[in-house]
Every structure is written in structure tokens, then in C-alpha cells.
């Protein structure tokens, strides 16, 4: 029985222990047999069947989606003030895991930096700048008999809705009508009490899940063999059109 090996750009058939050129006939047969049937597609979920393909190929695609599809995520946090009970390092980590609604195809990768190299000035083609400035105050006119923090204070909960995009260069014109923002506006970042404040500038860069899990566009990905096909179910942290369908 012939054996075939999946190379970077082709399917290779070994002859006498030596790799030969791609078998064009086998490749054409594979193209005819392989089909993708879309079952369900929403803003952040995708379900489809892969027909005429081995489970190993599906698993390879699964690994690619998890580790090699680029997204934008917060990489650098410039903390100017943080009087909340959350330490700066923990707060920066929480911010880094917030999915950002931005098309990574519009940006370039940041070059690798040494530990001794200072963080460069933001480049409009490589960096997204967002600002987070929230200060908790007492509500001057709370409802009668109020006891909950949401009634007694203003801005007691720091949410992703407080994160504001600060365009640099020509980004405002380039992304007109496509404002860059967190994917979800109801993610809790921190809790404040009167007098406490968070003031930070956030730099988002392009990366892949292989470098850090925060860049992975997939929150849940499962593959199940159903009859003669492999059913794939994906929950995206970003719009599927940005991260998965373009693959």
C-alpha cells in the first residue's frame, strides 16, 4: 500500500526511500474528493463538515487555528496610575487577555525586541493604541435606601466599555466606519471604590497563539468523526470572518 506524506506545500510520495515530486494524480483525486459543507455560521461560532479527508488532516487544521492564525492583542501596558486593589502585573495580565476587534491583516508583525531594548514609539502599521482612564466617585444623588455599589458610586466597575481607541497617524481615516474596540463591552476588568483610579495606555500588536495564548483566536474547537466526514465546531474569540474563514 502506498504511503503519502504531507509537506509544506504539497503531498509527497516516497519512491525507494527517497522523496519524489508531488504526485499530481493523487493531488487531483484529493481535490475532487475533499469537500467542506458549512452547517452553521454566526458572529462568533462556526460549524462545518470536512468530507473526504483523514482525521489527521483535520487535526493539523485544528492546530493551525489554535497556534498559527494571527490576531491583535494587548502586549504593552503603560501604567500611569493604579490605586485599585489589583496589582499592576495582574491588571496588565487581565488586559492582555481581552480580545480586540481589529482585522490583523491590516497590520504588520512587530520585530522581536531584546530585554534591554526600549519599547519603540507606536507605528500606525504595527500598533493599536487604546486608553483606559476611570475614576470612581460617590453618587451625589443615590436612590433612597440604596445599598449596592452600582447605586452608591459611579464607575465602580471598570469594564471593557471604558477602553477607548486612540488612533495614531492615518488610522482614523483608514478604519473609518470600522472602529477598533474590544469584542465584548461587558467584560469586568476591576472594581473600584471612591477615590480609586486606573489610568493606563495600552499597546496592541499582531501575534500568534504559538507565542502566547492571548493571540489565539479560538476559544473552543472540537472535531468529531461522523460517518464519512469530520465535523468541526469552533467558538471564535473574534469574528470568524477575521480569524477563521480567511484561513
ABEGO torsion letter per residue (X at the ends): XBBBBBBAABBBBBBGGBBBBBBAAAAAAAAAABBBBBABBBAABBBBBBBGBBAAAAAAAAAAAAAABBBBBBABBBBABBABABBAAAAAAAAAABBBBBBAAABBBBBBBBAABBBBBBBAAABBBBBBBBBBBBBABBBBGBABAAAABBGABBBAAABBBBBBEAAAAAABGBBBBBABAABBABBBBBGBBBBBBBBBBBBBAAABAAABABABBBBBBBEABBBBBBBBABBAAAAAAAX
